[in-house]
């Protein structure tokens, strides 16, 4: 239920390597830094199109052939941006980001310690922190994948934040992570202005309605997570 193969197609060796030896899906996130180093190799390797006005940082960065970095974007890195991936105008690629072929980080969007599997899209005004987007995932405009709980004050003795726990099938799992955004399985989608709170695990092809604040936990594949709200229409007076 919580194994990487429950969320993603692992038939591609490149994708499978990113989840090797992971019993639980969130265990891939702390390993992204090492995977970026492995994929980028020594130094910086810029093969794709960096348009005028884009900024490429001095850290380890790979931009593959056919990838495009648009004006106003900032790739700080370390980052691996595969052939065919697109970083659109005004986007911010922070540390430990992997974007595989066909993926998009869109206008005014930010990614940090994040994995975009092939054709995963965060095309408009999104925040993708400590998160994984599966094949063909699409985030509606304004989607935020929150990665840090509001009650995350550091312990005065240890200096560490509390770790995020998740309930699934009646069992509580301690992820061991103080920062955990959302993990969306292949083909999952969110509506505009949805907020996925820290620790949301969304199964394959599941749909999250617009404007919904999704609580942490496991959401099974092929589901629709609906938002119910009431509206009222009254007549204006004195018009």
Number of C-alpha atoms within 10 A of each C-alpha: 14 14 14 22 17 17 26 22 16 16 9 8 8 12 15 15 11 18 22 12 11 14 13 16 20 25 18 20 22 15 15 22 17 11 19 23 18 11 16 21 14 11 11 17 14 14 15 20 15 18 14 11 14 18 17 17 15 12 14 20 28 26 27 21 15 15 23 22 27 22 17 19 27 22 26 19 24 25 31 30 34 25 20 20 28 27 30 23 21 21 28 24 29 19 22 27 29 29 29 24 20 21 30 27 30 23 21 18 26 24 26 20 26 28 27 28 25 22 22 29 26 28 23 22 21 27 24 27 24 28 29 27 31 25 24 20 26 24 28 23 20 22 26 26 27 21 23 20 18 7 8 14 11 12 10 8 6 7 9 12 17 16 15 21 18 17 13 15 8 7 8 11 13 11 17 13 19 18 22 28 29 27 27 28 28 26 22 27 25 25 18 20 19 22 23 24 20 28 30 23 27 28 25 24 21 22 21 26 20 20 17 19 15 20 14 19 20 18 21 19 21 14 15 15 17 13 12 7 5 4 4 4 5 5 6 6 5 4 4
